[in-house]
Amino acid sequence: MTKIVGLTGGIGSGKTTVAHHFKALGVPIYIADDEAKKLMNATTILRKIKLLFGEEIIENKRINREKLAKLVFSNPEKLDQLNKIIHPEVKKHFQKWLEKHKNQHYIIKEAAILFESGSYKDCDYIITVVAPLESRIERVLKRDNTTREAILSRIKNQWNDEDKIKKSNFVIQNEDVKEVIKKTYEIHNLLNNV
């Protein structure tokens, strides 16, 4: 049976980069955040989100993710309501995807909120990527059109690294590229032998 390996880390930790290293080793990767973004604009989900958050978050028949993020990351109750719409859909989508990869020894499910969503419970192993706070903020500032305050607000809505590490089988410290690649390769070898 295919092993499910959860890959997570706080915003800007470098989990997607680590996912790409695993992909280069031939491991199928499911990026939950990307799939959630696609699913958000599916007609039934779009309708539910519009009902909950109002017409003002819709532009050109699509969700304005920036407006939605401002709403939910400053209001834990709204974030919880959004998650209750999105997470079950992502879970269903993941199960269909997993079925297509059932002959693999293991797959990686990359999710920013693996712990917060409870989907870590469906994983056989968990890898957490960590990096210093300032490095994370710098990466996100370069990557996204956002502010330091918005990043800190998102970090506040995620589990801290210490709690993630306690529930993880492997930890990758993302500060040196060569070390990250080496650690990824080590974990890959271990997972292929379990």
GIWOMO-V81195 format. One record per run of one state. SS is the DSSP state (~ for helix, > for strand, _ for the rest). FROM is the first residue (numbers start at 1). LEN is the number of residues. If there is no record, write none. Layout:
ss=<SS	SS>
from=<FROM	FROM>
len=<LEN	LEN>
This chain:
ss=<_	>	_	~	_	>	~	_	~	_	~	>	_	>	_	~	_	~	_	>	_	~	_	>	_	~	_	~	_	~	_	>	_	~	_>
from=<1	3	10	15	25	29	32	41	43	54	55	58	60	62	64	65	74	76	101	106	111	119	123	125	131	133	144	148	157	161	167	170	174	177	193>
len=<2	7	5	10	4	3	9	2	11	1	3	2	2	2	1	9	2	25	5	5	8	4	2	6	2	11	4	9	4	6	3	4	3	16	2>
